[in-house]
Amino acid sequence: MNIALAILWKDLVTEWRARERVIAMLLFSILTAVIFYFALPDQRPETLRTLTPGLLWTAYLFAAILGLNRSFALELENEALSGLALAPGGRGWIFLGKAAANFILLSLVQALTALAFALFYGVDFSSSALNLAAVIMLATLGICSVGTLLAAMAVRTRLREVLLPILLLPALVPVLSGAVHGTLSVMAGEGIPFSSVQLLIVIDGIYLVISFLGFEYILDE
C-alpha cells in the first residue's frame, strides 16, 4: 500500500509542477467539443441533447488515450522503469498507484470537459450531476485499469502511440457500451439503469483483478 501511495503522490506532484498531460488532454477534449458542434448539421437543442452522451464519451476516450500514452513517459525518459521493477513488495501496488493517478487526472479533465459541453451544446447537467458522476466514475475506473496495464505493455515499443489505441479500444467496448447507455438514460431523466451499473461493475472488477495480477510480469518485458 505504501508503494501505491508513494507512486500516486509522485505522479500527482509531478503533474502539478508541469501540468503537461492535463493541459494537453483538456485542450484536446475541448477542441473535440468545438469541432463536433460546428460539424453537426442539425443544431436544434433537442437533437444536441440526444447526441451529447456519445459525443461526450468520444471526447473522454480520446483524452484518456492521450493521457495514458504519457503515463509512463517520465519513467521511460529517465530510465526509471527498472527502478520501478526493483521496488519492494508486489508490483501490483505499482499498478494501483499509477492507475489511481490516471483516474484522478482523467476525472479532472472529464469534469472540465462536461462544462465545455454544457456551454457549447446548451445541456444542463446540474439536475442529474450525481447520477452522471457515478456513471462516469465507474466507466473511468475501467478505462484507467486496463489502460494503465496496456500503457505499461506498450511503453517500450517504438510505435507505442499507435499500439496503445489498437490494444485499448477493443477492450473498452463493454465499458463504453455501459457508459453511453447509462449517460443517455441519466440525461433523459430516467435515472441510472441497473444493466449499465451491473455491466460496469463487473467489467471494472475483472480489469482490476487481471491488471493487478498481470502487472507482476509486465515490467520484466
N, C-alpha and C positions, 0 to 999 in steps of 0.2 A: 504493500500500500504506500509506503514512503517513497518508493521509486516512482509510482504513478503520480503522486502529488508533486514530487520534485520536477518531473518532466512537464507536467501541466503548468507549474509555476514558471519554469524556464521558457516554455513556448509563449505563454501569455505576456511575460515581461519583455521578451524579445520582440513580439509583435507590437507591443505598446511603444517601444522605442523606435521601431522602424515604420510600422503601420503600412508596410508594402502590400501584404497579402489582403488585408481587409479593404484597403482603398481600391485595389485592383478588382476585387470581387464586387464591391459595391458599384463602382463605375460601370462594370460590365452588366450588372443587373439593371441598373437604371437606363443604360443605353438600350438594352433589350426591350424594356418597357416603352421607351420612346419610339423605337423602330416599329414595334408591333402596333402602337397607337396610330402612326401615320400610314401603316401598311393596310390596316383594316378598311375594307370598302364601306362597310355599314357601321357607323359610329353612333347609332341610337343607344341611349342609356341601357335599355333592357338587353340589347344584344351584347354590349360591353360587359354587363354583369354576368351574362351566361358564359362568355368566353374567358373571363378573368381567371377562374381556377386553373385551366390548362395553361394559359399564358404565364401565370404566376409561377407555376411549378416548372415551366420551361426555363424561366429566368433563374429560379433556385437551383435547378440542375446544372446549368452552365456555370453558375457561380461556384457550386460545390466542386465541380471538376477542376476549375481553375485553382481553387484553394487547396484541394487535396494534392494536386500536382506539385505544389510548393511546400507541402507539409514536412517532407524530409530533405528539402533543398539545402537548408543550412547545415545539417549534418553531412550531406554529401560534399558540399563545397569545402568544409573544414576537415574532411576525412574523419568525421566523428562517429560514423556508423559502427566502426569496430569498437569504439568506446561504449556505445550503447549495448553491443552484443556482450561485452565483458561486465556489464552492470550486475551486481549481486542480486540474487533472487530470480524468480521466474520471469521470462521475457514477456509473458502475458501482461504483466504490470506495465511494461513499457508501452505495449499496445493501448492499454487503458488510459495512460497519461496522454498519449498522442491523440487518441480518439476523443477524449474529453476536451482537449484544447481545440480540436477541429469543430466539435459540437458547439462550443461557446462562440467561437469566431463566426461560424456559419449562422448561428441563431441571431447574432447581432446584425449581420448583413441581411438576413431574411426580414427582420423587423423593420429596418430602414427601407428595404425594397417594397414591403407592403405599404408603407407610407407613400412611396412614389407611385405605386399603382392606384392607391386611393386618390391621389392628386390628379393623375392623368385620366383615369377611367371613371372618376366620379363615384367610386364604390365606397359605401360606408361599412367599415369593418367593426365599428365600436359596439354594435348590438350583439355581435357574435364573436367578440375578441377572445374570450376564454376558450370557447369550443374550438375556434380556429387555431389558437395557440397550442391546444392539446394535440390536434391532428398534425400540425407542423412539427411539433417536438417528437412525436412518435416516428414520423417519417424521417426526420433528420437524424434520429438515433440510428436507424437502419442504414442511412446513407453514409454516416461517419464510421459506422462499424466496419462494413465491408469495404468502404472506400479507403480507410486507413490501412487495412491489410493489403489491398491491391496496390496502393501507392507505395508501400514498402517493397512489394514484389517488383514494381516497375522502375523504381528509382535508380537502379544500377544499369539499366538498359540504355542504349543510345537513343531510342525512339520513345522515351518514357512519356512525352507529351501526347503521343498518338496511342501508345499501348494502353495507358490507363483508361481512356474512354472506351476503347474496344473491349476491355475486360469488365469495366464497371457498368456500362449501360445495360447489357443483358441481365446482370444481377439485380438491377434496380427496377426491373419491370414490375414485380409484385408490389414493391414499395410505392412506386409512382401510381400504380393502379388504385391501391387503397388510399393514397394521399389525395389524388384528384377527386375520387368519388366522395371521400369524406369532406373535402373542402367545398365541393359543389353543393352537397346537402346542407352543410352549415351555413353557407352564404344564401341558400334558399330559405333559411329559417326553419329547417326540419330537424335540427339537432345533429349529433354525431351518429351515423348509422353503426349498429353493432358489428355488421360484417366488415366494415373498414377497420374498426378498432381491433377486432379479432385477428384480421389478416396482418395488420401492422405489428401487433404484439408478438404473434408467432414468428414472423419474419425477423423482427428485432432480436428475439431470443435465440433463434438459430444462428444468425450472423454474429451475435456477440460471443456465443459459445465457440463457434468454429474459428473465429478470428482470435479469440483469447488463447485457444489451444494451438492453433496453427502458427501463431506468431513466433512460437518457440523455434521453428525451423526456417523462418523467412530470412532472418538476419545473417544466417550462415551462407546463403546463396550468393 
